[in-house]
Amino acid sequence: MGGKTAKIKKLRRKLKKLRGKVKALRATRPQTVPQVSPLAPPGGFPELPVIPGVRFAAIEAGVRYAGRADVMLAELAPGTQIAGVFTRSATRAAPVLDCQEKLGGDSSGGAAILVNSGNANAFTGDNGRTSVAVIAGSVAQMLDMPETRVFTSSTGVIGEPLPHDRITARLAELKAALDPGGIAQAAQAIMTTDTFPKGAGTEIGIEGRTVRIAGIAKGSGMIMPDMATMLVYVFTDAAIDQPALQRLVGRLTDRTFNCITVDSDTSTSDTLLVCATGTSGVEIGGPRSRSGQAFEAALEQIMLDLAHQVVRDGEGATKFVEVRITGASSDADAKKAALAIANSPLVKTAIAGEDPNWGRVVMAVGKSGARADRDRLSIRFGEILVAEHGWVSPDYREEQGAGYMKNQELTLSVDLGLGAGAATVWTCDLTHQYITINADYRS
């Protein structure tokens, strides 16, 4: 027995060594570049306004893959106000918990945001908190700012310790590469299964002066935000105090990022930070002031643009779908019904197959928990009236629906006929490619 036990132990040691070699090879292999989503905005990454008081840098640190930038740094001017919303997941990642604790602190010093892709630093116990502390402390020392003003985010595989030493070893290079015009490189560095970098920006006139807004986002799968979405960073040179900015971001999140879904899954790492440097000198007033209304409209435009880009880059997506609910008993009921349709695998696969199966829409409304009456609701595909009064419309023809479903951009509308409640959400179809991407994600 002793000889047999010794052989088993020897085989186990060999197997452990072999597994280590395989893991090392996976960590150093170049990442496969996915084909860009057919729903990607035309023209590639947009030209965004430069935000005075913000500098960006991106490097390749080898957090998980070789051959691509995977860490970005944003340096923010002293006095920058930062607002944020985060995932409500009960298994929030260490960087999320750290950011939540730091919001609303003293803003007199500079600030920084450091983001890595490839590893989510989630469900990693004390290792996660240690990695955040080491990275934040190192960035604070390098940029001569308080550690409480360094915000970190991580995105990628859950449950593996973050190799933070690979990041801290490259901080000097990051600092040297800081550039006011480096936002496009930053957007590239935060991608995981994304097929294109996401950016949006605008310039608006307020009281005869220019205010600039620019934002970047990442997100493709594990998308049904319960706060903000995935990772989103928006920068502006407007001057606004932190409590007012926080309230504004909360309102706009509910109208933008909380109205999108790819697969009904909420991430452990979802983070949205909005940073106002104040360098324009344009003071933003309350929500009823002209400056407040103009700024809110512009910021909402940027946030909605980024949210739509996330849906357009949904893993394996070939259709961009808007779901409109009207006539609900309340706005809350309308949103329940809209999300039930947008998240239904049966609805989403019918859309992928270009099948005008309106019965699945009826099913989704019925299961949603929203108040509904079969005989009062009506369904439209685009402008085509498909069903009404509890039955298919007498004027509807199947070939009409089939022809409409061939479009890349679709609108599904349901009027519940019960009240004034309304909601709109955005989603995509569910294809075999979604399964392929997620089945192979860690291997």
C-alpha positions in Angstrom: 0.0 0.0 0.0 2.8 2.4 0.8 4.3 2.2 -2.7 0.9 2.7 -4.2 0.3 5.8 -2.0 3.7 7.2 -3.0 2.9 6.8 -6.7 -0.5 8.5 -6.3 1.2 11.5 -4.5 3.8 11.7 -7.2 1.1 11.7 -9.9 -0.8 14.4 -8.1 2.3 16.6 -7.9 2.9 16.2 -11.6 -0.8 17.0 -12.3 -0.6 20.2 -10.1 2.6 21.2 -11.9 1.0 20.7 -15.3 -2.1 22.7 -14.3 0.2 25.5 -13.3 1.9 25.5 -16.7 -1.4 25.6 -18.5 -2.6 28.5 -16.4 0.6 30.4 -17.1 0.3 29.8 -20.8 -3.3 31.1 -20.7 -2.2 34.1 -18.8 0.4 35.1 -21.4 -1.4 34.2 -24.7 -2.6 37.2 -26.8 -6.3 37.9 -26.4 -8.4 37.0 -29.5 -9.7 40.1 -31.1 -13.5 39.6 -31.5 -15.3 40.7 -34.6 -16.8 44.1 -34.1 -20.6 44.0 -33.4 -22.7 44.6 -36.5 -24.6 47.2 -34.3 -21.5 49.3 -33.6 -21.9 53.0 -34.2 -20.4 53.9 -37.6 -17.1 55.7 -37.8 -15.3 54.1 -34.9 -14.4 55.8 -31.7 -15.7 59.4 -31.8 -13.6 62.5 -31.4 -14.4 63.7 -27.9 -13.8 67.2 -26.4 -10.7 67.5 -24.2 -11.7 68.2 -20.6 -9.4 70.7 -18.9 -8.3 69.2 -15.6 -8.2 65.6 -16.7 -5.3 63.5 -18.1 -5.4 59.9 -19.2 -2.9 57.1 -19.8 -3.2 53.4 -20.6 -0.6 50.6 -20.6 -0.2 46.8 -21.0 0.4 45.3 -17.5 -0.4 41.7 -18.3 -3.1 41.4 -15.7 -4.6 38.4 -17.6 -3.7 38.7 -21.3 -0.6 39.7 -23.2 -0.6 42.0 -26.2 -3.2 44.6 -25.2 -3.6 47.6 -22.9 -5.4 46.5 -19.7 -4.9 49.3 -17.2 -6.0 52.9 -17.5 -5.3 55.9 -15.2 -7.2 59.2 -15.1 -5.7 62.1 -13.2 -8.1 64.8 -12.0 -7.3 68.4 -11.0 -7.6 69.5 -7.3 -11.1 70.5 -6.4 -12.8 67.9 -8.8 -16.2 66.8 -7.5 -17.0 63.1 -7.9 -20.4 61.5 -7.8 -21.1 57.8 -8.3 -23.6 55.0 -8.3 -22.8 51.3 -7.9 -24.2 47.8 -8.2 -26.6 46.8 -5.5 -25.4 43.2 -5.8 -25.0 41.5 -2.4 -21.6 40.2 -3.6 -20.1 43.6 -4.5 -16.4 43.6 -5.4 -13.7 45.1 -3.2 -13.1 48.1 -5.5 -16.9 48.9 -5.4 -17.0 48.9 -1.6 -13.9 51.1 -1.5 -15.3 53.6 -3.9 -18.6 53.8 -2.0 -16.7 54.6 1.2 -14.7 57.4 -0.5 -17.5 59.4 -2.1 -18.3 62.8 -0.7 -14.9 63.3 1.0 -12.7 66.3 1.0 -12.2 67.4 -2.6 -9.4 70.0 -2.1 -6.7 67.7 -3.3 -6.3 66.0 -6.6 -8.0 62.7 -7.5 -7.4 59.7 -9.7 -9.2 56.8 -11.2 -7.4 53.5 -11.9 -9.1 50.7 -13.8 -7.9 47.3 -14.8 -9.5 44.7 -17.1 -9.1 41.0 -17.1 -9.7 40.4 -13.4 -12.7 41.6 -11.4 -11.1 41.4 -8.0 -14.5 40.1 -6.8 -15.1 37.3 -4.3 -11.5 37.3 -3.4 -11.9 37.9 0.4 -9.1 39.8 2.2 -7.0 39.5 -0.9 -9.4 41.9 -2.7 -9.2 44.5 0.0 -5.4 44.2 0.1 -5.1 44.7 -3.6 -7.3 47.8 -3.5 -5.3 49.3 -0.6 -1.9 48.6 -2.3 -3.0 50.1 -5.7 -4.7 53.1 -4.1 -1.7 53.8 -1.8 0.8 53.5 -4.6 -1.2 55.8 -7.0 -1.7 58.3 -4.2 2.0 58.4 -3.4 3.0 58.7 -7.0 0.6 61.6 -7.8 1.0 63.2 -4.3 -2.7 63.1 -3.3 -4.7 61.6 -0.5 -5.4 57.8 -0.7 -9.0 58.6 -0.1 -9.1 60.4 -3.4 -8.0 57.4 -5.5 -10.8 55.4 -6.9 -10.2 51.9 -8.4 -12.3 49.6 -10.5 -11.7 46.1 -11.8 -13.5 44.1 -14.4 -13.1 40.5 -15.7 -13.0 37.1 -14.2 -14.6 36.7 -10.7 -12.9 34.7 -7.9 -9.2 35.0 -8.8 -6.8 37.2 -6.8 -5.8 40.3 -8.6 -2.1 40.3 -9.4 -1.8 43.9 -8.2 2.0 43.8 -8.3 1.8 43.8 -12.2 -0.1 47.0 -12.0 2.0 48.8 -9.4 5.2 47.8 -11.3 4.0 49.9 -14.3 2.7 53.0 -12.4 5.7 55.1 -13.3 5.1 54.4 -17.0 1.4 55.3 -16.6 2.4 58.7 -15.0 4.8 59.5 -17.8 2.1 58.7 -20.4 -0.6 61.0 -18.9 -2.1 63.1 -21.7 -5.2 65.3 -21.8 -6.0 63.7 -25.2 -5.6 60.1 -24.1 -9.3 59.2 -23.5 -9.5 56.9 -26.5 -6.7 54.7 -25.2 -8.3 54.6 -21.8 -11.6 53.4 -23.4 -9.6 50.6 -25.1 -7.9 49.5 -21.9 -11.1 48.9 -19.9 -12.7 46.5 -22.4 -13.2 42.7 -21.7 -15.5 40.9 -24.1 -16.4 44.3 -25.7 -16.0 44.4 -29.5 -15.5 48.1 -29.7 -14.5 51.0 -27.3 -17.4 53.2 -26.2 -17.3 56.9 -26.0 -19.6 59.9 -26.2 -19.1 63.7 -25.8 -20.7 67.1 -26.3 -20.1 70.8 -25.8 -22.9 73.1 -24.7 -23.2 76.9 -24.2 -24.2 78.1 -20.8 -24.3 81.8 -20.0 -22.2 82.6 -23.0 -19.4 80.1 -22.1 -18.7 76.5 -23.2 -19.1 73.5 -21.0 -17.6 70.2 -22.1 -18.7 66.6 -21.3 -16.9 63.4 -22.4 -17.5 59.8 -21.2 -16.3 56.3 -21.8 -17.9 52.9 -20.9 -17.3 49.2 -21.0 -19.9 46.5 -21.0 -21.1 43.6 -23.2 -22.4 40.8 -21.0 -23.6 40.4 -17.4 -25.8 43.4 -18.2 -28.9 44.3 -16.3 -27.8 47.2 -14.0 -29.3 47.8 -10.7 -27.7 51.2 -10.2 -25.6 52.3 -13.2 -23.9 49.9 -15.5 -20.7 47.9 -15.9 -17.9 50.5 -15.8 -18.7 54.1 -16.9 -16.6 57.2 -16.4 -17.9 60.7 -17.4 -15.9 63.9 -17.2 -16.9 67.5 -17.4 -15.4 70.9 -16.8 -18.6 72.3 -15.2 -18.5 73.6 -11.7 -21.1 71.9 -9.5 -21.0 70.9 -5.8 -20.9 67.2 -4.9 -24.3 66.7 -3.3 -26.0 68.4 -6.3 -24.0 66.3 -8.7 -24.8 63.1 -6.8 -28.6 63.8 -6.9 -28.4 64.6 -10.6 -26.5 61.4 -11.4 -28.9 59.3 -9.4 -31.9 60.8 -11.3 -30.3 60.3 -14.7 -29.2 56.8 -14.0 -32.8 55.7 -13.5 -33.6 57.1 -17.0 -30.6 55.6 -18.8 -28.4 52.8 -17.4 -31.2 51.3 -15.3 -33.2 51.0 -18.5 -30.9 48.6 -20.4 -30.5 44.8 -20.3 -28.5 42.3 -22.3 -29.0 39.1 -20.3 -30.7 40.0 -17.0 -27.5 39.5 -15.0 -26.3 42.3 -12.6 -22.5 42.5 -12.3 -20.6 42.4 -9.0 -18.5 45.4 -10.3 -20.9 47.9 -11.8 -19.6 51.4 -11.3 -20.5 54.8 -12.7 -18.4 57.8 -11.7 -19.1 61.4 -12.9 -16.3 63.9 -12.3 -16.7 67.7 -12.5 -13.3 69.5 -12.6 -14.9 73.0 -12.4 -12.2 74.3 -14.7 -14.6 76.0 -17.1 -15.7 78.4 -14.3 -19.3 77.8 -15.3 -21.4 77.3 -12.1 -24.3 74.9 -12.6 -27.4 76.0 -10.7 -30.3 74.0 -9.3 -32.5 71.7 -11.3 -35.0 74.5 -12.1 -32.4 77.0 -13.2 -31.6 77.5 -16.9 -28.0 76.3 -16.4 -29.1 73.3 -14.4 -31.7 72.3 -17.0 -29.2 72.7 -19.9 -26.5 70.7 -18.1 -28.9 68.0 -17.0 -30.1 67.5 -20.6 -26.6 67.3 -22.0 -25.4 64.9 -19.3 -28.5 62.7 -19.9 -27.7 62.7 -23.6 -24.2 61.4 -23.0 -25.3 58.8 -20.4 -28.0 57.5 -22.7 -25.7 57.3 -25.7 -23.2 55.2 -23.7 -26.0 53.0 -22.4 -27.2 52.3 -25.9 -23.7 51.5 -27.0 -23.5 48.9 -24.3 -26.6 47.2 -25.6 -25.4 47.5 -29.2 -22.3 45.6 -28.1 -24.3 42.9 -26.2 -22.5 39.6 -26.5 -23.4 38.0 -29.8 -26.1 40.7 -30.5 -27.4 41.2 -34.0 -30.5 43.3 -33.2 -31.0 46.5 -31.1 -34.4 46.5 -29.6 -36.5 49.2 -28.0 -39.4 48.1 -25.8 -42.1 50.7 -25.1 -44.9 50.2 -22.6 -47.8 52.7 -22.4 -51.2 52.7 -20.7 -49.9 51.0 -17.5 -51.4 51.6 -14.1 -48.1 53.3 -13.0 -44.6 53.9 -14.3 -43.3 51.2 -12.1 -45.7 48.7 -13.5 -44.8 49.8 -17.0 -41.1 49.2 -16.3 -41.9 45.7 -14.9 -43.7 44.8 -18.1 -40.9 46.3 -20.3 -38.1 44.4 -18.5 -40.1 41.2 -18.6 -40.3 41.4 -22.4 -36.7 42.6 -22.7 -35.3 39.8 -20.5 -37.4 36.9 -21.9 -35.2 34.3 -23.6 -38.2 33.3 -25.7 -38.8 36.8 -26.9 -35.0 37.4 -27.5 -34.5 34.2 -29.4 -37.5 34.8 -31.5 -36.0 38.2 -32.4 -32.7 36.5 -33.3 -34.5 34.1 -35.6 -36.6 37.0 -37.1 -39.8 35.3 -36.0 -42.7 37.7 -35.3 -44.0 35.5 -32.4 -46.2 38.0 -30.7 -47.5 35.3 -28.4 -44.2 35.5 -26.5 -44.8 39.2 -25.9 -48.2 38.4 -24.4 -46.6 35.7 -22.2 -43.9 38.1 -20.9 -46.5 40.8 -20.0 -48.6 38.2 -18.2 -45.7 36.9 -16.0 -44.2 40.3 -15.3 -46.3 41.1 -12.2 -47.6 44.3 -13.7 -51.4 44.7 -13.7 -52.7 43.7 -17.1 -56.0 42.9 -18.8 -55.9 40.6 -21.8 -58.7 42.3 -23.6 -57.4 45.8 -23.2 -53.8 45.5 -24.4 -52.5 46.0 -27.9 -49.2 45.1 -29.4 -47.2 46.8 -32.2 -44.1 45.8 -34.1 -42.9 49.2 -35.2 -46.0 50.9 -36.7 -47.7 47.5 -37.4 -50.7 46.8 -35.2 -50.3 43.1 -34.4 -52.8 42.3 -31.7 -55.7 44.0 -29.9 -58.8 43.3 -27.8 -57.4 39.9 -26.7 -56.8 38.6 -30.2 -54.7 39.1 -33.3 -55.7 42.3 -35.2 -58.0 41.5 -38.2 -55.8 43.6 -40.4 -52.5 41.9 -39.5 -50.7 39.6 -41.8 -47.8 37.3 -40.8 -45.7 38.4 -43.7 -45.8 42.0 -42.4 -44.3 41.0 -39.1 -41.8 38.7 -40.7 -40.6 41.5 -42.9 -40.3 43.9 -40.0 -38.3 41.5 -38.0 -35.5 41.5 -40.6 -34.5 45.0 -39.5 -31.4 45.5 -37.3 -33.2 48.0 -35.1 -36.7 47.1 -33.8 -39.4 48.6 -31.6 -41.8 46.5 -29.7 -44.7 48.5 -28.3 -47.4 47.3 -25.8 -50.3 49.5 -24.6 -51.9 48.0 -21.5 -55.0 50.2 -21.8 -55.2 50.8 -18.0 -53.7 54.2 -17.2 -51.0 56.8 -17.9 -47.9 54.8 -16.8 -45.1 54.5 -19.3 -41.6 53.2 -19.6 -39.0 52.4 -22.3 -36.1 50.0 -22.0 -33.5 48.8 -24.5 -32.2 45.3 -25.1 -30.8 43.0 -27.8 -31.5 39.6 -29.2 -30.1 36.3 -27.8 -28.0 34.3 -30.3 -25.9 31.2 -30.3 -22.8 33.4 -30.2 -23.7 34.6 -26.7 -23.4 31.0 -25.6 -20.1 30.5 -27.4 -18.6 33.7 -25.8 -19.6 32.8 -22.3 -18.9 29.1 -22.5 -15.3 29.9 -23.4 -14.8 33.0 -21.2 -12.3 31.5 -18.7 -10.6 28.9 -20.9 
